[in-house]
Amino acid sequence: MDKELRSLTERLRKESGASDAYERLVATHDQEELAAVLTAPAQPLWARELAAFRLGGTGDPRAFEALVLLINHRDPERCASAAVALARLGDPRTARAAAALATNELRVAYALHPVRLLVALRAPESVPALITTLERRLAPNDPYRAVALACVQGLGDLGDTRALPVLREARAHPALSDAATRALARIPGGRRE
């Protein structure tokens, strides 16, 4: 059992009360049984999360919709586990979904994990979505500094020259200045003014 699955199962064991249903879902190797949890009515959230994570890890596309809903959940732990599973899933729709979530201003409080997922995916949608999200976070008194910082760091990791203007602008923000300077140093032409 890998570290992410172990962390997930420990958290969900507590949430489920270590029920028989939980033990069955942890032990099963039957993908049909896991997939049925995603569509059956009245399933608890912990069961859907566990089934989606396990299916995502096997590359089963039936996990996609549940994982997209979970990466946009108010609980950061659910978001983090969904991001891991989406990265492993390998579904071609993932980058587009993550970009839509990262740039959705109505859900910006939950954009941190979609931003990190976009960096991990290194997809064509990644840099434009991170630039858009960061530009919006540079507004005065924007409360989502963690999202802005993840964008800055991610753009540095991606190393795309399209990010140079927004990273230069980010240096003017005290909370982002050091990270933006480091990100610029990683991009060709970023050290030049």
N, CA, C and O of each residue as an XYZ file, in Angstrom:
772
protein
N       0.864     -1.182      0.000
C       0.000      0.000      0.000
C       0.904      1.236      0.000
O       1.788      1.357      0.848
N       0.685      2.150     -0.945
C       1.525      3.346     -1.006
C       1.122      4.366      0.057
O       0.087      4.231      0.709
N       1.959      5.383      0.214
C       1.771      6.376      1.269
C       0.432      7.102      1.151
O      -0.256      7.291      2.155
N       0.053      7.512     -0.064
C      -1.206      8.246     -0.243
C      -2.417      7.387      0.092
O      -3.351      7.850      0.747
N      -2.400      6.131     -0.360
C      -3.521      5.242     -0.055
C      -3.573      4.945      1.442
O      -4.657      4.874      2.021
N      -2.424      4.773      2.064
C      -2.396      4.516      3.507
C      -2.984      5.702      4.274
O      -3.783      5.516      5.192
N      -2.595      6.903      3.904
C      -3.115      8.102      4.557
C      -4.635      8.215      4.360
O      -5.375      8.517      5.296
N      -5.071      7.970      3.146
C      -6.503      8.017      2.841
C      -7.271      6.986      3.660
O      -8.295      7.308      4.264
N      -6.786      5.759      3.683
C      -7.535      4.713      4.393
C      -7.552      4.963      5.900
O      -8.550      4.661      6.554
N      -6.491      5.500      6.456
C      -6.497      5.822      7.888
C      -7.537      6.904      8.194
O      -8.277      6.804      9.173
N      -7.583      7.928      7.354
C      -8.563      9.006      7.560
C      -9.989      8.491      7.407
O     -10.863      8.809      8.214
N     -10.216      7.692      6.364
C     -11.566      7.202      6.106
C     -11.987      6.102      7.079
O     -13.181      5.912      7.310
N     -11.037      5.385      7.646
C     -11.382      4.390      8.679
C     -12.066      5.102      9.842
O     -13.083      4.634     10.353
N     -11.503      6.235     10.254
C     -12.105      7.007     11.347
C     -13.474      7.553     10.936
O     -14.442      7.474     11.692
N     -13.534      8.102      9.735
C     -14.790      8.701      9.264
C     -15.906      7.667      9.137
O     -17.070      7.966      9.404
N     -15.554      6.473      8.735
C     -16.551      5.415      8.547
C     -16.881      4.680      9.832
O     -17.830      3.897      9.872
N     -16.110      4.920     10.879
C     -16.302      4.158     12.110
C     -15.799      2.729     11.967
O     -16.249      1.826     12.672
N     -14.855      2.533     11.041
C     -14.289      1.198     10.774
C     -15.397      0.170     10.523
O     -15.341     -0.958     11.013
N     -16.382      0.578      9.765
C     -17.547     -0.277      9.485
C     -17.163     -1.478      8.612
O     -16.084     -1.518      8.020
N     -18.052     -2.425      8.552
C     -17.850     -3.589      7.687
C     -17.789     -3.155      6.222
O     -17.006     -3.697      5.442
N     -18.610     -2.183      5.855
C     -18.602     -1.682      4.471
C     -17.243     -1.077      4.128
O     -16.731     -1.260      3.024
N     -16.670     -0.359      5.082
C     -15.336      0.216      4.873
C     -14.319     -0.905      4.662
O     -13.547     -0.873      3.703
N     -14.319     -1.882      5.545
C     -13.352     -2.990      5.454
C     -13.496     -3.729      4.115
O     -12.499     -4.142      3.522
N     -14.725     -3.892      3.649
C     -14.961     -4.565      2.368
C     -14.366     -3.751      1.213
O     -13.725     -4.308      0.323
N     -14.584     -2.421      1.234
C     -14.063     -1.583      0.151
C     -12.544     -1.513      0.148
O     -11.931     -1.427     -0.916
N     -11.934     -1.550      1.315
C     -10.471     -1.539      1.390
C      -9.901     -2.848      0.851
O      -8.871     -2.849      0.177
N     -10.562     -3.947      1.145
C     -10.027     -5.266      0.798
C     -10.316     -5.699     -0.640
O      -9.561     -6.490     -1.205
N     -11.385     -5.200     -1.233
C     -11.799     -5.730     -2.536
C     -10.804     -5.386     -3.650
O     -10.158     -4.338     -3.655
N     -10.721     -6.327     -4.586
C      -9.950     -6.097     -5.817
C     -10.892     -6.066     -7.021
O     -10.456     -6.049     -8.172
N     -12.181     -6.058     -6.729
C     -13.213     -6.088     -7.769
C     -13.547     -4.656     -8.206
O     -14.195     -3.906     -7.476
N     -13.096     -4.298     -9.398
C     -13.343     -2.942     -9.898
C     -14.822     -2.677    -10.122
O     -15.265     -1.534    -10.008
N     -15.588     -3.699    -10.434
C     -17.028     -3.515    -10.631
C     -17.695     -3.137     -9.303
O     -18.591     -2.293     -9.268
N     -17.257     -3.760     -8.229
C     -17.801     -3.430     -6.919
C     -17.462     -1.982     -6.552
O     -18.309     -1.254     -6.033
N     -16.233     -1.572     -6.822
C     -15.829     -0.189     -6.541
C     -16.632      0.792     -7.401
O     -17.107      1.814     -6.905
N     -16.778      0.481     -8.674
C     -17.521      1.368     -9.581
C     -18.980      1.478     -9.171
O     -19.587      2.538     -9.328
N     -19.553      0.400     -8.651
C     -20.954      0.425     -8.227
C     -21.172      1.408     -7.086
O     -22.242      2.006     -6.978
N     -20.171      1.580     -6.239
C     -20.282      2.527     -5.125
C     -20.450      3.957     -5.653
O     -21.113      4.782     -5.025
N     -19.850      4.239     -6.799
C     -19.905      5.600     -7.350
C     -21.282      5.944     -7.909
O     -21.624      7.121     -8.023
N     -22.062      4.948     -8.254
C     -23.366      5.225     -8.863
C     -24.554      4.811     -8.000
O     -25.689      5.195     -8.280
N     -24.302      4.039     -6.965
C     -25.397      3.589     -6.103
C     -25.930      4.748     -5.267
O     -25.153      5.581     -4.802
N     -27.236      4.810     -5.074
C     -27.796      5.885     -4.251
C     -27.438      5.712     -2.777
O     -27.188      4.602     -2.307
N     -27.420      6.824     -2.066
C     -27.264      6.869     -0.607
C     -25.930      6.326     -0.105
O     -25.848      5.842      1.024
N     -24.900      6.399     -0.918
C     -23.574      5.986     -0.456
C     -22.945      7.135      0.321
O     -23.050      8.289     -0.095
N     -22.293      6.838      1.441
C     -21.637      7.913      2.190
C     -20.448      8.475      1.401
O     -19.869      7.791      0.557
N     -20.106      9.701      1.684
C     -19.016     10.363      0.965
C     -17.707      9.607      1.114
O     -16.952      9.486      0.149
N     -17.425      9.098      2.303
C     -16.172      8.363      2.495
C     -16.086      7.158      1.552
O     -15.011      6.849      1.038
N     -17.213      6.481      1.325
C     -17.220      5.304      0.449
C     -16.960      5.709     -0.998
O     -16.197      5.054     -1.708
N     -17.593      6.783     -1.424
C     -17.368      7.258     -2.796
C     -15.913      7.701     -2.990
O     -15.303      7.437     -4.026
N     -15.373      8.378     -1.975
C     -13.979      8.824     -2.074
C     -13.027      7.633     -2.163
O     -12.122      7.622     -2.997
N     -13.224      6.652     -1.322
C     -12.359      5.475     -1.325
C     -12.453      4.725     -2.647
O     -11.434      4.329     -3.213
N     -13.664      4.532     -3.134
C     -13.845      3.824     -4.404
C     -13.221      4.606     -5.557
O     -12.550      4.023     -6.409
N     -13.434      5.906     -5.590
C     -12.883      6.727     -6.678
C     -11.360      6.735     -6.636
O     -10.710      6.627     -7.676
N     -10.796      6.861     -5.458
C      -9.332      6.861     -5.339
C      -8.744      5.538     -5.828
O      -7.773      5.521     -6.584
N      -9.339      4.441     -5.390
C      -8.813      3.132     -5.787
C      -8.979      2.894     -7.282
O      -8.076      2.358     -7.924
N     -10.114      3.283     -7.843
C     -10.302      3.133     -9.288
C      -9.356      4.042    -10.069
O      -8.789      3.638    -11.084
N      -9.193      5.272     -9.585
C      -8.280      6.202    -10.249
C      -6.865      5.664    -10.309
O      -6.166      5.833    -11.307
N      -6.452      5.017     -9.238
C      -5.108      4.448     -9.193
C      -4.888      3.334    -10.194
O      -3.748      3.033    -10.550
N      -5.970      2.716    -10.654
C      -5.850      1.653    -11.652
C      -6.064      2.168    -13.076
O      -5.976      1.408    -14.040
N      -6.347      3.474    -13.196
C      -6.576      4.043    -14.518
C      -7.985      3.835    -15.042
O      -8.229      3.971    -16.241
N      -8.915      3.505    -14.153
C     -10.302      3.256    -14.566
C     -11.025      4.591    -14.767
O     -11.201      5.339    -13.805
N     -11.446      4.904    -15.997
C     -12.059      6.208    -16.274
C     -13.389      6.448    -15.561
O     -13.871      7.581    -15.532
N     -13.982      5.421    -14.993
C     -15.243      5.609    -14.265
C     -15.036      6.452    -13.001
O     -16.003      6.959    -12.431
N     -13.803      6.601    -12.568
C     -13.502      7.397    -11.374
C     -13.459      8.889    -11.669
O     -13.521      9.701    -10.745
N     -13.356      9.257    -12.914
C     -13.092     10.652    -13.282
C     -14.074     11.653    -12.672
O     -13.650     12.592    -11.999
N     -15.359     11.472    -12.892
C     -16.343     12.457    -12.431
C     -16.345     12.605    -10.912
O     -16.414     13.720    -10.396
N     -16.271     11.493    -10.205
C     -16.243     11.568     -8.738
C     -14.989     12.285     -8.263
O     -15.050     13.072     -7.318
N     -13.865     12.028     -8.897
C     -12.612     12.673     -8.485
C     -12.636     14.172     -8.770
O     -12.105     14.958     -7.986
N     -13.238     14.570     -9.869
C     -13.350     16.004    -10.172
C     -14.219     16.699     -9.126
O     -13.911     17.811     -8.700
N     -15.287     16.054     -8.721
C     -16.115     16.632     -7.652
C     -15.329     16.717     -6.345
O     -15.447     17.704     -5.618
N     -14.537     15.706     -6.043
C     -13.786     15.688     -4.785
C     -12.634     16.692     -4.757
O     -12.311     17.225     -3.696
N     -12.019     16.955     -5.895
C     -10.911     17.919     -5.896
C     -11.424     19.342     -5.670
O     -10.649     20.253     -5.379
N     -12.705     19.514     -5.803
C     -13.334     20.820     -5.620
C     -14.153     20.862     -4.320
O     -15.042     21.699     -4.166
N     -13.851     19.969     -3.408
C     -14.580     19.858     -2.140
C     -14.031     20.864     -1.128
O     -12.897     21.323     -1.263
N     -14.818     21.202     -0.132
C     -14.378     22.173      0.883
C     -13.347     21.598      1.843
O     -12.657     22.356      2.525
N     -13.226     20.269      1.914
C     -12.275     19.607      2.794
C     -10.932     19.446      2.076
O     -10.851     18.698      1.102
N      -9.880     20.128      2.533
C      -8.585     20.056      1.850
C      -8.010     18.645      1.733
O      -7.320     18.341      0.759
N      -8.281     17.788      2.700
C      -7.761     16.416      2.611
C      -8.411     15.647      1.475
O      -7.753     14.859      0.795
N      -9.697     15.873      1.272
C     -10.379     15.222      0.142
C      -9.811     15.748     -1.180
O      -9.580     14.988     -2.120
N      -9.594     17.051     -1.227
C      -9.031     17.655     -2.448
C      -7.663     17.061     -2.764
O      -7.372     16.722     -3.911
N      -6.839     16.940     -1.747
C      -5.482     16.422     -1.946
C      -5.512     14.981     -2.442
O      -4.772     14.631     -3.362
N      -6.353     14.143     -1.850
C      -6.394     12.744     -2.294
C      -6.964     12.644     -3.709
O      -6.516     11.813     -4.499
N      -7.942     13.478     -4.033
C      -8.498     13.467     -5.389
C      -7.454     13.914     -6.411
O      -7.394     13.369     -7.513
N      -6.644     14.886     -6.057
C      -5.592     15.346     -6.974
C      -4.588     14.232     -7.255
O      -4.164     14.046     -8.396
N      -4.211     13.496     -6.222
C      -3.296     12.364     -6.409
C      -3.921     11.336     -7.346
O      -3.273     10.863     -8.280
N      -5.166     10.997     -7.095
C      -5.841      9.988     -7.920
C      -6.029     10.469     -9.357
O      -5.877      9.688    -10.296
N      -6.357     11.744     -9.532
C      -6.508     12.275    -10.895
C      -5.182     12.256    -11.650
O      -5.155     11.969    -12.847
N      -4.101     12.555    -10.973
C      -2.788     12.501    -11.630
C      -2.473     11.070    -12.066
O      -1.907     10.855    -13.138
N      -2.831     10.112    -11.251
C      -2.576      8.705    -11.570
C      -3.532      8.170    -12.629
O      -3.182      7.269    -13.392
N      -4.721      8.718    -12.672
C      -5.757      8.214    -13.570
C      -5.321      8.256    -15.030
O      -5.567      7.316    -15.785
N      -4.681      9.340    -15.420
C      -4.240      9.445    -16.804
C      -5.359      9.721    -17.794
O      -5.223      9.413    -18.978
N      -6.448     10.287    -17.338
C      -7.581     10.585    -18.213
C      -7.292     11.874    -18.985
O      -6.879     12.863    -18.379
N      -7.496     11.889    -20.290
C      -7.202     13.089    -21.071
C      -8.076     14.288    -20.715
O      -7.745     15.412    -21.092
N      -9.171     14.085    -20.007
C     -10.044     15.188    -19.608
C      -9.558     15.913    -18.351
O     -10.069     16.982    -18.017
N      -8.594     15.348    -17.667
C      -8.177     15.862    -16.368
C      -7.637     17.282    -16.443
O      -8.033     18.128    -15.641
N      -6.752     17.561    -17.375
C      -6.143     18.896    -17.453
C      -7.196     19.964    -17.726
O      -7.153     21.039    -17.127
N      -8.121     19.689    -18.605
C      -9.167     20.660    -18.912
C     -10.042     20.915    -17.680
O     -10.401     22.057    -17.396
N     -10.378     19.855    -16.958
C     -11.182     20.004    -15.744
C     -10.422     20.780    -14.674
O     -10.989     21.662    -14.028
N      -9.151     20.461    -14.482
C      -8.345     21.171    -13.483
C      -8.198     22.643    -13.847
O      -8.242     23.503    -12.967
N      -8.025     22.943    -15.124
C      -7.914     24.338    -15.558
C      -9.222     25.084    -15.304
O      -9.206     26.235    -14.866
N     -10.344     24.439    -15.574
C     -11.641     25.080    -15.324
C     -11.837     25.355    -13.837
O     -12.348     26.411    -13.464
N     -11.438     24.421    -12.995
C     -11.581     24.606    -11.546
C     -10.622     25.675    -11.021
O     -10.993     26.478    -10.165
N      -9.401     25.687    -11.530
C      -8.411     26.663    -11.057
C      -8.793     28.086    -11.426
O      -8.475     29.021    -10.692
N      -9.459     28.260    -12.532
C      -9.789     29.608    -13.013
C     -11.211     30.048    -12.661
O     -11.622     31.147    -13.036
N     -11.958     29.219    -11.957
C     -13.330     29.552    -11.584
C     -13.322     30.479    -10.370
O     -13.047     30.041     -9.253
N     -13.617     31.733    -10.585
C     -13.583     32.719     -9.501
C     -14.612     32.449     -8.410
O     -14.433     32.880     -7.271
N     -15.675     31.748     -8.743
C     -16.670     31.435     -7.726
C     -16.195     30.355     -6.759
O     -16.748     30.201     -5.671
N     -15.169     29.610     -7.161
C     -14.647     28.518     -6.338
C     -13.163     28.686     -6.039
O     -12.476     27.707     -5.750
N     -12.665     29.912     -6.104
C     -11.231     30.146     -5.948
C     -10.717     29.690     -4.582
O      -9.540     29.352     -4.459
N     -11.545     29.673     -3.583
C     -11.112     29.203     -2.260
C     -10.680     27.739     -2.308
O      -9.964     27.275     -1.420
N     -11.109     27.013     -3.332
C     -10.783     25.597     -3.464
C      -9.851     25.328     -4.642
O      -9.763     24.194     -5.113
N      -9.164     26.342     -5.115
C      -8.342     26.210     -6.325
C      -6.933     25.687     -6.075
O      -6.232     25.356     -7.031
N      -6.502     25.604     -4.836
C      -5.126     25.214     -4.545
C      -4.763     23.856     -5.150
O      -3.731     23.741     -5.811
N      -5.562     22.857     -4.945
C      -5.225     21.519     -5.447
C      -5.367     21.408     -6.961
O      -4.551     20.729     -7.584
N      -6.363     22.041     -7.589
C      -6.344     22.052     -9.056
C      -5.096     22.734     -9.629
O      -4.563     22.296    -10.649
N      -4.633     23.802     -8.978
C      -3.404     24.464     -9.439
C      -2.229     23.498     -9.341
O      -1.460     23.355    -10.291
N      -2.090     22.845     -8.214
C      -0.981     21.890     -8.041
C      -1.088     20.726     -9.018
O      -0.076     20.236     -9.520
N      -2.309     20.285     -9.286
C      -2.503     19.209    -10.257
C      -2.069     19.646    -11.651
O      -1.438     18.876    -12.374
N      -2.400     20.865    -12.027
C      -1.984     21.373    -13.334
C      -0.462     21.372    -13.472
O       0.066     21.056    -14.538
N       0.229     21.720    -12.414
C       1.691     21.703    -12.452
C       2.184     20.273    -12.636
O       3.075     20.023    -13.447
N       1.618     19.345    -11.899
C       2.033     17.946    -12.002
C       1.758     17.372    -13.389
O       2.542     16.571    -13.898
N       0.655     17.778    -13.995
C       0.278     17.245    -15.308
C       1.144     17.787    -16.436
O       1.380     17.092    -17.425
N       1.620     19.020    -16.299
C       2.435     19.657    -17.340
C       1.725     19.601    -18.697
O       2.353     19.340    -19.723
N       0.438     19.844    -18.692
C      -0.399     19.763    -19.890
C      -0.412     21.111    -20.613
O      -0.023     22.122    -20.027
N      -0.848     21.145    -21.863
C      -0.939     22.416    -22.587
C      -1.814     23.450    -21.867
O      -1.580     24.650    -22.004
N      -2.811     23.003    -21.107
C      -3.694     23.920    -20.378
C      -3.042     24.510    -19.134
O      -3.530     25.507    -18.603
N      -1.963     23.923    -18.666
C      -1.386     24.282    -17.368
C      -0.931     25.732    -17.282
O      -1.394     26.470    -16.412
N      -0.042     26.150    -18.158
C       0.519     27.503    -18.060
C      -0.553     28.579    -18.252
O      -0.617     29.501    -17.439
N      -1.396     28.507    -19.286
C      -2.432     29.544    -19.413
C      -3.352     29.632    -18.193
O      -3.709     30.731    -17.769
N      -3.736     28.492    -17.630
C      -4.625     28.511    -16.460
C      -3.920     29.113    -15.251
O      -4.521     29.898    -14.518
N      -2.662     28.762    -15.031
C      -1.923     29.312    -13.896
C      -1.697     30.810    -14.057
O      -1.772     31.552    -13.077
N      -1.424     31.261    -15.264
C      -1.257     32.698    -15.508
C      -2.553     33.440    -15.203
O      -2.542     34.462    -14.517
N      -3.663     32.926    -15.712
C      -4.966     33.567    -15.469
C      -5.276     33.628    -13.987
O      -5.685     34.670    -13.473
N      -5.083     32.518    -13.304
C      -5.375     32.465    -11.871
C      -4.483     33.431    -11.100
O      -4.961     34.140    -10.215
N      -3.205     33.465    -11.422
C      -2.283     34.366    -10.718
C      -2.607     35.831    -11.005
O      -2.567     36.657    -10.094
N      -2.923     36.161    -12.238
C      -3.273     37.552    -12.555
C      -4.423     38.041    -11.668
O      -4.397     39.170    -11.179
N      -5.411     37.203    -11.468
C      -6.552     37.578    -10.637
C      -6.176     37.697     -9.158
O      -6.774     38.485     -8.425
N      -5.206     36.932     -8.731
C      -4.785     36.944     -7.327
C      -3.898     38.148     -7.007
O      -3.613     38.403     -5.837
N      -3.466     38.877     -8.000
C      -2.616     40.042     -7.778
C      -3.415     41.301     -7.473
O      -2.836     42.371     -7.288
N      -4.720     41.188     -7.421
C      -5.561     42.334     -7.053
C      -5.262     42.733     -5.604
O      -4.949     41.876     -4.778
N      -5.357     44.014     -5.297
C      -5.095     44.443     -3.914
C      -6.012     43.733     -2.919
O      -7.207     43.568     -3.164
N      -5.444     43.324     -1.817
C      -6.167     42.682     -0.712
C      -6.827     41.356     -1.080
O      -7.790     40.950     -0.429
N      -6.336     40.685     -2.096
C      -6.872     39.379     -2.442
C      -6.559     38.409     -1.297
O      -5.407     38.313     -0.876
N      -7.565     37.689     -0.788
C      -7.334     36.830      0.381
C      -6.764     35.447      0.055
O      -6.534     34.655      0.969
N      -6.538     35.143     -1.199
C      -6.141     33.786     -1.589
C      -4.649     33.709     -1.909
O      -4.261     33.296     -3.002
N      -3.827     34.105     -0.957
C      -2.369     34.125     -1.162
C      -1.794     32.731     -1.356
O      -0.824     32.568     -2.097
N      -2.367     31.721     -0.710
C      -1.855     30.362     -0.889
C      -2.028     29.914     -2.340
O      -1.158     29.239     -2.890
N      -3.143     30.285     -2.954
C      -3.374     29.951     -4.359
C      -2.382     30.716     -5.233
O      -1.806     30.153     -6.164
N      -2.185     31.999     -4.932
C      -1.223     32.807     -5.696
C       0.176     32.225     -5.587
O       0.889     32.121     -6.586
N       0.569     31.850     -4.390
C       1.904     31.289     -4.179
C       2.073     29.973     -4.933
O       3.130     29.725     -5.513
N       1.048     29.133     -4.931
C       1.112     27.876     -5.686
C       1.255     28.145     -7.181
O       1.965     27.419     -7.877
N       0.583     29.188     -7.679
C       0.721     29.560     -9.096
C       2.146     30.015     -9.396
O       2.746     29.597    -10.386
N       2.674     30.869     -8.540
C       4.039     31.378     -8.746
C       5.020     30.217     -8.775
O       5.819     30.096     -9.704
N       4.960     29.367     -7.764
C       5.890     28.237     -7.697
C       5.694     27.299     -8.884
O       6.664     26.812     -9.464
N       4.445     27.051     -9.241
C       4.156     26.171    -10.363
C       4.656     26.717    -11.689
O       5.185     25.973    -12.515
N       4.490     28.002    -11.888
C       4.988     28.602    -13.135
C       6.506     28.513    -13.202
O       7.067     28.310    -14.279
N       7.168     28.661    -12.078
C       8.618     28.467    -12.047
C       8.984     27.031    -12.393
O       9.928     26.791    -13.146
N       8.239     26.075    -11.846
C       8.503     24.662    -12.143
C       8.285     24.357    -13.624
O       9.037     23.585    -14.219
N       7.267     24.957    -14.210
C       6.948     24.686    -15.609
C       7.935     25.368    -16.562
O       8.160     24.886    -17.672
N       8.523     26.488    -16.131
C       9.591     27.127    -16.898
C       9.192     27.698    -18.238
O      10.035     27.779    -19.132
N       7.976     28.088    -18.418
C       7.483     28.609    -19.697
C       7.641     30.124    -19.732
O       7.265     30.813    -18.783
N       8.189     30.637    -20.813
C       8.450     32.082    -20.926
C       7.172     32.914    -20.957
O       7.224     34.115    -20.694
N       6.032     32.314    -21.270
C       4.774     33.070    -21.245
C       4.450     33.595    -19.849
O       3.665     34.532    -19.700
N       5.053     32.996    -18.836
C       4.783     33.399    -17.454
C       5.618     34.591    -17.005
O       5.368     35.133    -15.929
N       6.591     35.014    -17.787
C       7.496     36.089    -17.350
C       6.766     37.369    -16.937
O       7.053     37.889    -15.859
N       5.841     37.903    -17.735
C       5.197     39.161    -17.332
C       4.459     39.077    -15.999
O       4.600     39.969    -15.163
N       3.673     38.016    -15.787
C       2.904     37.928    -14.549
C       3.811     37.666    -13.351
O       3.527     38.142    -12.252
N       4.889     36.925    -13.542
C       5.832     36.702    -12.440
C       6.571     37.986    -12.087
O       6.846     38.240    -10.915
N       6.889     38.785    -13.076
C       7.514     40.083    -12.780
C       6.556     40.983    -12.002
O       6.961     41.709    -11.094
N       5.304     40.920    -12.371
C       4.300     41.698    -11.640
C       4.133     41.174    -10.208
O       3.924     41.954     -9.280
N       4.226     39.866    -10.036
C       4.068     39.252     -8.705
C       5.178     39.674     -7.749
O       4.983     39.673     -6.534
N       6.326     40.030     -8.285
C       7.428     40.461     -7.402
C       7.072     41.708     -6.616
O       7.667     41.957     -5.567
N       6.130     42.489     -7.084
C       5.730     43.720     -6.393
C       4.860     43.435     -5.167
O       4.561     44.351     -4.401
N       4.456     42.201     -4.974
C       3.612     41.825     -3.837
C       4.497     41.192     -2.766
O       5.106     40.150     -3.008
N       4.575     41.801     -1.600
C       5.497     41.310     -0.569
C       5.365     39.819     -0.262
O       6.377     39.148     -0.055
N       4.168     39.296     -0.228
C       3.983     37.884      0.102
C       4.454     36.947     -1.012
O       4.659     35.756     -0.781
N       4.622     37.484     -2.205
C       4.996     36.667     -3.359
C       6.373     36.990     -3.907
O       6.888     36.260     -4.754
N       6.968     38.055     -3.446
C       8.192     38.582     -4.039
C       9.327     37.563     -4.100
O       9.905     37.352     -5.167
N       9.649     36.940     -2.998
C      10.765     35.979     -2.988
C      10.493     34.793     -3.900
O      11.360     34.383     -4.672
N       9.290     34.246     -3.808
C       8.941     33.100     -4.647
C       8.943     33.486     -6.123
O       9.382     32.701     -6.963
N       8.465     34.673     -6.447
C       8.455     35.124     -7.843
C       9.873     35.303     -8.361
O      10.161     34.967     -9.510
N      10.754     35.825     -7.532
C      12.154     35.995     -7.936
C      12.789     34.636     -8.220
O      13.497     34.475     -9.214
N      12.540     33.664     -7.352
C      13.072     32.302     -7.567
C      12.471     31.675     -8.829
O      13.176     31.015     -9.593
N      11.169     31.882     -9.046
C      10.519     31.326    -10.238
C      11.101     31.950    -11.507
O      11.358     31.250    -12.487
N      11.305     33.251    -11.486
C      11.877     33.932    -12.655
C      13.269     33.399    -12.971
O      13.637     33.281    -14.140
N      14.035     33.082    -11.953
C      15.396     32.580    -12.160
C      15.405     31.219    -12.848
O      16.420     30.820    -13.419
N      14.293     30.511    -12.796
C      14.214     29.177    -13.397
C      13.742     29.199    -14.842
O      13.755     28.170    -15.518
N      13.325     30.369    -15.319
C      12.767     30.481    -16.667
C      13.781     31.175    -17.572
O      14.358     32.187    -17.177
N      14.007     30.658    -18.766
C      14.935     31.323    -19.686
C      14.536     32.781    -19.906
O      13.396     33.071    -20.267
N      15.465     33.680    -19.690
C      15.208     35.117    -19.844
C      14.591     35.749    -18.634
O      14.333     36.952    -18.643
N      14.346     35.002    -17.603
C      13.686     35.511    -16.412
C      14.543     36.423    -15.562
O      14.013     37.236    -14.805
N      15.824     36.309    -15.667
C      16.705     37.169    -14.860
C      16.856     38.554    -15.476
O      17.235     39.509    -14.799
N      16.553     38.653    -16.770
C      16.654     39.960    -17.432
C      15.436     40.818    -17.103
O      14.335     40.301    -16.913
N      15.637     42.093    -17.041
C      14.510     43.012    -16.790
C      14.067     43.665    -18.062
O      13.134     44.468    -18.052
